[in-house]
Amino acid sequence: MVGQYKMSVIQMYEMERSRTFFSGDDRSEAALYTEPVIIQRDELPFPPVTKICVDHLFGDLLNPLAVILQGSSGSGKSSIAQRIMLDWASGKYPENFNLVFYLKCEELMCFSEEMSLIDLLSWSCGLTSNEVSEMLLESKVLFIFDGFEELRFTQDIFYTPPPTDLHQKAPPEVSVCALLKGQILPDSFLLVTTRSSATQRLKSLINRPQCFTNTIVGFSKKKIEEYFQKFFQDKELFRKACESVGSNETLLTVCSIPVICWIICTVIRERFNDGADLTRGLETTTSIYAEFVSTVEKHHCQGLNESVPNLLRSLGQLAERGMLDQQVLFDKKNIQETVQDPVNNPFLNKFLLDKRIQQETMFRFIHLSFQEFFTALYFVLLDEDESQKKVRELLHTVERGWALSCWSVADFSNRDSEIRKSKQLQSVILFLCGLCKNETIDSFFKKHNVTVSINIETQLKEWIHQCSLRYQHENMMFILHCLYELHERSFIGKVLGDLVLIDLSNISLNKTDCWVLQFCFQCCERIRNLRLNVTSDHLKTLQPALCRYEELWLIVDHISDDVGDFILALGDGKIMNQLMIKVDKNQNRSCPEIIGSVKDGVVTLSVSCSKISINRPIPLDLTLICPRPAICTINWRDVLQMFMRCTQEPEGSDKKVVALIRVLRSSSGLKKVNLQVDILSITLVHTIITLIQTCPSISELG
């Protein structure tokens, strides 16, 4: 029976066509699959960013385990989940799992009636309830829930008694929660994918001995090239695509997002066939989507019996209705009220959903991001008054969600739904900003005799400016993304120039965030105060723009060898107010910080502890002064690691301080050193003398 089930899984996934079906490509999704980079952070001092592969997600499987895969829209969560399912069915994990079930949360929401967990599993795998019950007798069962954020939670769900066995009927989301909490099948394994915005809620539900959260960060440069090679079967096109994208830092950055990588590849292939410039005008996310829509409309919509403007409006109307109703799946009856020929529409995917009695034809946009794009497009295609009204309501809904997320309102039953809708609609605002300003967008609209109202642009700019002043902490990254999509340098400079503080210290940045920050920062001549939580790779990307800040406050996840280069790049007259090295999530240990400045060609850096240990009444302090070029000769990673050991391990601290001073011997040009310690031992005295002899440039030592 399990063997029969595996065969059906293989047939389903290997025969599933790629989203590029309209380009004449008959390869399956499995043939194009490229594994994105997945990272895990260890709970250690100076934790390294550990990259792991899909095969290692479940470790040694000694105990029931839950794995969360979080990531932004289009990062590859569903592709990984489906790949694991296919690999299991193909015999790749014979010792890991005897049985795997895959459930799409968006499809679970199509069922209004109560169902038992056995019913849900029967529906998901196409077997009878009795067959599923018999298979569940197997040990090591893995449940994959794809798209946790699509589950709609109300206050009633939390007060609904959970099912006590596999056959008890309950709303689908209640059955899912019972499985996540371990109230039924507590010995099973879980893999749950979710957008990052829903991770905390998911963690609060999961009750397993072990639960690991992994973040999908998208494609690395090497993975982008690997995907290109699979996508472009023409060697000449593959070479030209790699050269064009590789020399364009913007495109290389956004290609790290798998869904956008696919979009760009599709556009490049069509442009290559037309003899056009492969990457011209692809600057913002909106321009990339607009070019894709224009390309598909040009090559694959001729057979549809409606004009392109009408096609765009009908898709936009459908998309907006789905966004407002938090709906991503549309049945045939409802979709035909809006779209004339949904079966042949290249922007929609058709699939069959098994219901109790019969199969029902359902549709979804080829990706959720296209539903968001067409919603924004619909707003600008409306007449002036209706358009402004829609945009005003959109902005109000998003801001209302922001306010509700800050309140703890137990008696507001729709609070979670409102917050969820607000987060989804933020992407619509980003696309709206992009539709207002861009040469590629202008040519797209002129082609169809459409103009974007200047009043919508004014409306958006006023809202962004006001929000930047009101929400400098919680939603500032989103506001910066809005500014980037607008791509108007003078307006960006005005908005950022009015801010006293930009605080992004509670946000984990990704590659795209860093690129947005770099562009926005370079549009403003002088910015007052910035707080960031960054990795060493982020520092490399942001380095050209960070010197514009008068004060800079950084939390860095770990120290790299080139931190000296970064400090040097801050430039004369700039103050790095605080560089805090993040030790662990709880910050229970002493945490070193650097306070530095660069002035008149001289660098002054003070390293001290932010917390005083009970066993160390006097904190360890180290101050170094040297010419700017000499700062690069100091091995900052070793210095700070030694410093950490001194502050965290009071036993034998004398030897550790000696080791710290020995690291400084390798630096040249060091002028002043000031070191504060508990006890000045004979060994330490000899080490200090050796430091003076080794570094003749030192003129002052305290």
C-alpha positions in Angstrom: 0.0 0.0 0.0 2.8 2.4 0.9 4.5 1.5 -2.4 1.4 2.3 -4.3 1.2 5.7 -2.5 4.8 6.4 -3.4 4.2 5.7 -7.0 1.3 8.2 -7.1 3.5 10.8 -5.5 6.2 10.4 -8.1 3.8 10.6 -11.0 2.2 13.7 -9.6 5.4 15.7 -9.0 7.5 14.5 -11.9 4.6 15.2 -14.3 3.9 18.6 -12.8 4.9 21.2 -15.4 7.1 24.1 -14.8 5.5 27.5 -14.5 7.3 28.2 -17.8 4.7 26.1 -19.7 3.6 29.0 -21.8 7.1 29.4 -23.1 7.0 26.0 -24.7 9.0 24.4 -22.0 7.8 20.8 -21.1 10.2 20.2 -18.3 8.8 19.4 -14.8 9.3 21.5 -11.7 11.5 18.7 -10.4 13.9 19.2 -13.4 14.4 22.9 -12.6 14.7 22.5 -8.8 17.7 24.2 -7.3 18.1 24.1 -3.6 18.2 27.6 -2.0 20.5 28.4 0.9 19.2 27.4 4.3 20.9 28.8 7.4 20.9 27.8 11.1 22.5 29.9 13.8 24.2 28.2 16.7 23.7 29.4 20.3 27.4 30.2 20.8 29.6 33.2 21.4 30.3 34.7 17.9 27.9 32.2 16.4 28.8 31.3 12.8 26.0 31.3 10.2 25.7 27.5 9.5 24.5 26.6 6.1 22.7 23.3 6.0 21.2 21.2 3.2 17.7 19.8 3.0 19.1 16.3 3.7 20.4 17.4 7.1 17.2 19.1 8.3 16.2 16.2 10.6 19.5 15.2 12.0 19.8 11.8 13.6 16.0 11.5 14.3 16.5 10.2 17.8 13.3 11.9 19.1 10.1 13.3 17.6 11.2 16.5 16.0 9.7 19.6 14.4 11.5 21.7 11.8 10.3 25.1 10.8 11.3 26.5 7.4 10.7 30.3 7.4 11.3 32.7 4.6 9.8 35.6 2.6 7.4 35.2 -0.3 9.1 33.4 -3.2 12.1 32.2 -1.3 11.5 28.5 -2.2 9.6 27.1 0.8 7.1 25.2 -1.2 9.7 23.9 -3.6 11.7 22.4 -0.8 8.6 20.9 0.8 7.6 19.3 -2.5 11.2 18.1 -3.2 11.3 16.3 0.2 8.1 14.6 -0.6 9.4 13.5 -4.0 12.7 12.4 -2.6 11.0 10.2 0.0 8.7 8.6 -2.6 11.8 7.9 -4.7 13.5 6.1 -1.9 16.0 8.7 -0.8 15.1 8.6 2.9 14.7 4.8 3.6 15.9 5.0 7.2 14.4 8.4 8.0 10.7 8.1 7.4 8.4 5.2 6.7 5.6 7.5 5.7 5.2 11.2 4.6 2.0 13.2 4.2 2.0 16.6 2.4 -0.8 19.1 3.1 -1.1 22.6 1.5 -2.7 24.9 4.1 -4.3 27.1 1.5 -6.2 24.1 0.2 -7.3 23.1 3.7 -9.1 26.4 3.9 -11.4 25.4 1.0 -13.2 23.0 3.3 -16.0 24.6 5.3 -17.3 21.3 6.9 -15.7 19.6 9.9 -13.3 16.7 9.1 -11.2 14.3 11.1 -7.5 14.1 10.6 -7.9 10.8 8.9 -10.3 12.5 6.4 -7.8 15.3 5.8 -5.0 12.9 5.1 -7.2 10.7 2.9 -8.0 13.8 0.9 -4.4 14.9 0.6 -3.0 11.5 -0.6 -6.0 10.1 -2.6 -6.3 7.0 -0.5 -9.3 5.7 1.5 -9.7 6.4 5.2 -9.2 2.8 6.0 -6.0 2.7 4.0 -4.7 5.8 5.7 -5.6 4.3 9.1 -3.7 1.2 8.3 -0.6 3.1 7.0 -0.5 5.2 10.2 0.5 2.1 12.1 3.9 2.7 10.6 6.6 4.4 12.8 8.5 7.5 11.9 5.7 9.4 10.2 6.5 12.9 8.8 3.8 15.5 8.3 4.6 18.4 5.9 2.4 21.5 6.3 3.1 24.0 3.5 2.1 27.6 4.0 1.2 27.8 7.7 0.4 31.5 7.3 -2.6 30.6 5.1 -4.5 29.0 8.1 -7.1 31.4 9.4 -7.2 31.6 13.1 -10.0 33.2 15.1 -10.5 33.4 18.9 -13.1 30.6 18.7 -10.4 28.2 17.5 -8.4 28.6 20.7 -11.5 27.8 22.8 -12.6 24.8 20.7 -11.8 21.5 22.3 -9.2 19.7 20.3 -9.9 16.2 18.8 -8.8 13.4 21.0 -8.3 10.8 18.3 -7.7 10.5 14.6 -11.4 10.0 13.7 -13.0 12.8 15.7 -14.3 15.6 13.4 -13.3 19.2 13.8 -12.6 22.3 11.7 -9.4 21.6 9.5 -7.4 24.3 11.3 -8.3 22.8 14.7 -7.1 19.4 13.6 -3.9 20.9 12.3 -3.3 22.7 15.6 -3.9 19.5 17.6 -1.2 17.7 15.5 1.2 20.6 15.9 0.6 20.7 19.7 1.2 17.0 20.0 -2.4 16.4 21.2 -2.7 13.7 18.6 0.1 11.6 17.1 2.7 13.1 19.5 5.4 10.7 18.2 5.2 12.1 14.7 7.7 14.4 12.9 6.8 17.8 11.6 8.0 20.0 8.8 6.2 23.3 8.5 6.9 26.1 6.1 5.8 29.6 6.8 6.4 33.2 6.0 8.6 34.9 8.6 5.7 37.0 9.8 3.9 33.9 11.2 6.9 32.2 12.7 6.2 33.3 16.3 2.6 32.1 16.2 3.8 28.8 14.8 6.4 28.4 17.6 3.8 29.0 20.2 1.7 26.1 18.9 4.4 23.4 18.3 4.9 21.1 21.3 7.8 18.7 20.5 10.9 17.7 22.4 13.0 19.4 19.7 12.0 22.3 17.4 14.5 23.9 15.1 13.8 27.0 13.0 15.7 27.4 9.8 15.7 30.4 7.5 15.6 30.2 3.7 17.7 33.1 2.4 17.4 32.2 -1.3 20.0 31.5 -3.9 23.7 32.3 -3.5 25.6 33.5 -6.5 26.6 29.9 -7.3 23.0 28.7 -7.0 21.8 31.4 -9.4 24.3 30.2 -12.0 23.1 26.6 -11.3 19.5 27.6 -11.9 20.4 29.5 -15.1 22.1 26.4 -16.4 19.0 24.3 -15.9 16.7 27.0 -17.2 18.6 28.0 -20.4 19.2 25.0 -22.5 20.9 27.1 -25.2 24.6 27.4 -24.2 25.0 30.8 -25.9 21.9 32.2 -24.1 23.2 30.7 -20.8 26.5 32.5 -21.2 24.9 35.9 -22.2 22.4 35.7 -19.3 25.2 35.0 -16.8 27.3 37.9 -18.1 24.4 40.3 -18.2 23.1 39.5 -14.7 26.5 39.1 -13.2 27.5 42.6 -14.2 24.3 44.1 -12.8 24.4 44.2 -9.0 20.7 45.0 -8.7 19.6 42.0 -10.8 22.1 39.7 -9.1 20.7 40.7 -5.7 17.1 40.1 -6.6 17.9 36.8 -8.4 18.6 35.5 -4.9 14.8 35.3 -4.6 13.9 32.1 -6.5 10.6 33.3 -7.9 12.1 36.5 -9.2 15.0 34.5 -10.6 12.5 32.5 -12.6 10.7 35.7 -13.7 14.0 37.3 -14.9 15.0 34.1 -16.7 11.7 34.1 -18.6 12.1 37.8 -19.6 15.7 37.2 -20.7 14.7 34.2 -22.8 11.9 36.1 -24.6 14.2 39.2 -25.1 16.9 37.0 -26.5 14.5 35.6 -29.1 13.4 39.1 -30.0 17.0 40.4 -30.2 16.4 42.9 -27.5 18.6 44.1 -24.6 18.5 41.3 -22.1 18.3 43.4 -18.8 17.4 47.0 -19.8 15.0 48.7 -17.4 14.9 45.9 -14.8 15.7 48.1 -11.7 12.9 47.7 -9.1 10.8 44.7 -8.3 7.8 46.4 -9.9 9.6 47.0 -13.1 10.6 43.3 -13.2 7.0 42.2 -12.8 5.7 44.7 -15.3 8.2 43.6 -17.9 7.2 39.9 -17.3 3.5 40.7 -17.7 4.3 42.7 -20.8 6.4 39.9 -22.2 3.7 37.2 -21.6 1.0 39.5 -22.9 2.9 40.0 -26.1 3.8 36.4 -26.8 1.0 34.3 -25.2 -2.3 36.3 -25.0 -3.1 36.6 -28.7 -5.6 33.7 -28.5 -7.7 35.2 -25.8 -10.9 36.9 -26.9 -10.5 40.2 -25.1 -8.3 43.2 -25.3 -5.2 43.5 -23.2 -6.5 46.4 -21.0 -9.7 44.4 -20.3 -7.6 41.3 -19.5 -5.5 43.3 -17.0 -8.6 44.9 -15.4 -10.3 41.5 -15.0 -7.2 39.9 -13.5 -6.8 43.0 -11.2 -10.4 42.8 -10.1 -10.1 39.1 -9.3 -6.8 39.7 -7.5 -8.2 42.5 -5.4 -11.2 40.5 -4.3 -8.9 37.7 -3.2 -6.6 40.0 -1.3 -9.5 41.7 0.6 -11.1 38.3 1.3 -7.7 36.7 2.1 -8.4 34.2 -0.6 -5.8 32.7 -2.9 -7.9 29.9 -4.5 -10.9 30.6 -6.8 -13.5 28.1 -7.9 -14.6 27.9 -11.6 -18.0 29.6 -11.0 -16.6 32.6 -9.2 -13.6 33.1 -11.5 -15.8 33.1 -14.6 -17.7 36.1 -13.3 -14.5 38.1 -13.7 -12.1 36.4 -16.2 -13.5 35.4 -19.6 -11.2 32.4 -20.4 -9.4 31.4 -17.1 -8.3 28.0 -18.5 -6.1 29.6 -21.2 -5.1 32.6 -19.2 -1.2 32.4 -18.8 -1.3 34.2 -15.4 -3.5 31.6 -13.8 -2.9 27.9 -12.8 -5.7 25.4 -13.0 -5.8 22.4 -10.7 -8.4 19.8 -9.5 -9.3 19.8 -5.8 -10.7 16.5 -4.5 -13.9 17.0 -2.6 -16.0 14.4 -0.8 -18.2 13.5 -3.8 -16.4 14.9 -6.9 -13.4 16.9 -8.0 -13.7 20.6 -8.3 -11.8 22.8 -10.8 -9.9 25.5 -8.9 -7.6 28.4 -10.0 -4.8 30.4 -8.4 -2.4 33.0 -9.7 0.9 31.5 -10.9 2.4 32.9 -7.7 0.9 34.9 -4.8 3.1 37.8 -5.7 1.3 38.1 -9.0 -2.0 38.4 -7.2 -0.4 41.3 -5.2 0.9 42.9 -8.4 -2.4 42.7 -10.3 -4.2 44.2 -7.3 -2.0 47.2 -7.5 -2.3 47.4 -11.2 -6.1 47.3 -10.9 -6.0 50.4 -8.6 -4.2 52.5 -11.2 -6.4 51.3 -14.0 -9.6 52.6 -12.3 -10.9 56.1 -12.9 -9.5 59.0 -10.8 -12.0 59.1 -7.9 -12.4 55.4 -7.5 -8.6 54.9 -7.7 -7.9 57.4 -4.9 -10.7 55.9 -2.8 -9.2 52.4 -3.1 -5.7 53.6 -2.3 -6.9 55.5 0.7 -8.8 52.5 2.0 -5.7 50.3 1.4 -3.4 52.7 3.3 -5.9 52.8 6.2 -6.1 49.0 6.4 -2.4 48.6 6.5 -1.9 51.2 9.2 -4.8 49.8 11.2 -3.0 46.5 11.2 0.2 48.1 12.5 -1.8 49.7 15.3 -3.5 46.4 16.3 -0.2 44.5 16.3 0.9 46.9 19.1 -2.2 46.4 21.2 -3.2 43.4 23.3 -6.9 43.4 22.7 -8.3 40.1 23.9 -11.9 40.9 23.1 -11.3 41.9 19.5 -12.2 38.8 17.6 -10.9 39.9 14.2 -7.6 41.3 15.4 -5.4 38.5 14.1 -7.3 38.5 10.7 -6.8 42.3 10.4 -3.1 42.0 11.2 -2.7 39.2 8.7 -4.5 41.2 6.0 -2.4 44.3 6.7 0.8 42.3 6.2 -0.4 40.9 2.9 -1.5 44.3 1.6 1.9 45.8 2.3 3.1 44.1 -0.9 0.3 45.8 -2.9 1.5 49.2 -1.6 5.1 48.4 -2.7 3.9 47.6 -6.2 1.8 50.8 -6.2 4.9 52.8 -5.4 6.7 51.1 -8.2 3.9 51.8 -10.7 4.2 55.5 -10.1 7.7 56.1 -11.2 9.8 54.2 -13.6 10.7 54.4 -17.3 9.9 50.7 -17.9 6.5 51.2 -16.2 5.8 54.3 -18.3 6.4 52.4 -21.5 4.2 49.6 -20.3 1.3 52.0 -19.7 1.8 54.0 -22.8 1.6 50.8 -24.8 -1.9 50.4 -23.6 -2.9 54.1 -23.4 -3.0 54.1 -19.6 -1.7 56.9 -17.4 -1.1 56.8 -13.6 -2.8 59.7 -11.8 -0.4 62.2 -10.3 -2.7 62.4 -7.4 -2.1 58.7 -6.5 1.7 59.4 -6.5 1.1 62.5 -4.2 -1.2 60.4 -2.0 1.4 57.7 -1.5 4.3 60.2 -1.0 2.4 62.0 1.8 1.5 58.8 3.5 5.1 57.5 3.3 6.5 60.7 4.7 4.1 60.8 7.6 4.7 57.1 8.4 8.4 57.5 8.4 8.0 60.0 11.2 5.5 58.0 13.1 6.9 54.4 12.7 10.7 54.8 12.8 11.1 51.5 14.7 8.5 48.9 13.9 7.9 49.4 10.1 10.8 51.4 8.9 12.2 48.7 6.7 8.9 48.5 4.8 9.0 52.3 4.4 12.5 52.1 2.9 11.3 49.4 0.5 8.5 51.8 -0.6 11.1 54.5 -1.2 13.2 52.2 -3.2 10.2 51.2 -5.4 9.4 54.9 -6.0 13.1 55.3 -7.0 13.0 59.1 -6.8 16.3 60.2 -5.3 15.2 63.7 -4.3 12.2 62.4 -2.4 14.2 59.7 -0.6 16.8 62.3 0.5 14.0 64.6 1.9 12.3 61.8 3.8 15.6 60.4 5.3 16.9 63.8 6.0 14.0 64.6 8.3 14.6 61.6 10.5 16.4 61.8 13.8 16.9 58.1 14.1 16.4 55.0 11.9 16.2 52.0 14.1 16.4 48.6 12.4 18.1 46.8 15.2 15.2 44.4 15.8 15.1 43.3 12.1 17.1 40.4 10.5 18.1 41.8 7.2 18.3 39.8 4.0 20.2 40.5 0.8 17.4 42.6 -0.8 17.0 44.6 2.4 20.7 45.5 2.2 20.5 46.5 -1.4 17.5 48.8 -0.6 19.3 50.3 2.3 22.4 51.0 0.2 20.4 52.8 -2.5 18.3 54.8 0.0 21.3 55.8 2.1 23.2 57.1 -0.9 20.3 59.3 -1.8 20.8 61.4 1.4 23.9 63.5 1.9 23.9 63.3 5.7 21.9 61.1 8.1 21.9 61.5 11.8 21.6 58.2 13.6 21.3 54.6 12.4 20.9 51.3 14.3 21.3 48.0 12.5 21.5 44.3 13.2 23.8 42.9 10.6 26.1 40.1 9.5 29.6 40.5 8.1 28.3 40.0 4.6 25.8 42.8 5.1 28.6 45.1 6.2 30.3 44.5 2.9 27.2 45.5 1.0 26.4 48.5 3.1 29.9 49.8 3.6 29.8 52.4 0.8 26.8 54.1 2.3 27.4 53.8 6.1 29.9 56.6 6.2 27.1 59.1 5.7 25.9 58.6 9.2 26.9 60.9 12.0 26.3 58.2 14.6 26.2 54.5 13.9 25.0 51.8 16.2 25.5 48.2 15.1 24.8 44.7 16.4 26.9 42.2 14.6 26.2 38.4 14.7 29.8 37.4 14.5 33.3 38.9 13.9 34.9 38.5 10.5 38.5 39.1 9.5 37.7 42.3 7.6 36.1 44.2 10.5 39.2 46.5 10.5 38.5 47.3 6.8 35.0 48.3 7.8 36.1 50.5 10.7 38.6 52.2 8.4 35.9 52.8 5.7 33.9 54.9 8.1 36.0 57.9 7.1 37.2 61.0 8.8 34.9 62.8 11.2 32.4 60.0 11.4 31.5 58.4 14.7 30.7 54.7 15.2 28.8 55.2 18.4 28.5 51.5 19.3 29.3 48.2 17.7 27.8 45.5 19.9 28.8 41.8 19.3 25.7 39.7 19.7 26.6 36.7 21.9 23.3 34.9 22.2 19.6 35.5 22.0 19.1 36.0 25.7 22.1 38.3 26.1 22.7 36.7 29.5 26.5 36.8 29.2 28.9 39.7 29.2 28.8 41.3 25.8 31.7 43.2 24.4 31.2 46.5 22.6 33.4 48.7 20.5 33.1 52.5 20.7 35.2 54.1 18.0 35.9 57.2 16.1 38.0 58.3 13.2 39.4 61.8 13.3 42.4 63.5 11.7 43.7 60.2 10.4 43.8 58.6 13.8 41.5 55.8 14.9 40.5 55.4 18.6 38.7 52.2 19.6 37.6 51.2 23.1 36.5 47.7 23.8 34.6 47.0 27.0 32.0 44.8 28.6 28.4 45.9 28.5 27.7 43.8 31.6 29.8 43.3 34.7 30.1 39.7 35.9 29.5 39.0 39.6 32.9 37.2 39.7 34.6 40.2 38.0 33.9 43.4 39.9 36.0 45.4 37.5 35.1 45.0 33.8 37.9 44.4 31.3 38.6 47.4 29.1 40.9 47.8 26.2 41.6 51.1 24.3 43.7 51.2 21.2 44.8 54.3 19.2 46.6 54.0 15.9 46.8 55.6 12.5 44.0 54.7 10.1 46.1 52.4 7.8 47.3 50.4 10.9 43.7 49.4 11.9 43.7 46.8 9.2 46.7 45.0 10.6 44.8 44.1 13.8 43.2 40.6 13.8 39.9 41.8 15.2 38.2 38.5 15.3 41.0 37.0 17.5 41.1 40.1 19.7 37.4 40.0 20.4 37.2 36.3 20.9 40.1 36.5 23.4 38.3 39.4 25.0 35.1 37.3 25.3 37.0 34.4 27.0 38.5 36.8 29.5 35.1 38.3 30.5 33.1 35.0 30.5 35.6 32.7 32.2 37.0 34.3 35.3 39.0 31.1 36.2 42.4 31.4 34.6 41.7 34.9 33.3 45.3 35.9 33.8 46.4 33.5 31.0 43.6 34.7 28.8 44.6 38.3 29.2 48.2 37.3 28.3 46.8 35.6 25.2 44.9 38.7 24.3 48.0 40.9 24.5 49.9 38.5 22.4 47.4 38.9 19.6 48.2 42.6 19.6 51.8 42.0 18.7 50.9 41.3 15.1 49.6 44.8 14.6 51.9 47.5 13.3 51.6 51.2 13.9 49.9 50.9 17.3 50.5 54.1 19.2 48.5 53.9 22.4 47.2 50.9 24.5 45.2 51.2 27.6 44.2 47.9 29.3 42.3 47.6 32.6 42.4 44.2 34.4 41.8 42.9 37.9 45.3 41.7 38.8 48.7 42.7 37.4 50.6 39.4 37.7 54.3 38.8 37.0 53.4 36.9 33.8 51.3 39.7 32.6 54.0 42.2 33.3 56.5 40.2 31.2 53.9 40.0 28.4 53.4 43.8 28.4 57.1 44.4 28.2 57.3 42.0 25.3 54.5 44.0 23.6 56.5 47.2 24.0 59.6 45.6 22.6 57.7 44.1 19.6 55.7 47.3 18.8 58.2 50.2 18.9 55.5 52.5 17.6 53.7 52.4 21.0 54.3 55.8 22.7 51.8 55.4 25.6 50.7 52.3 27.5 48.4 52.3 30.5 
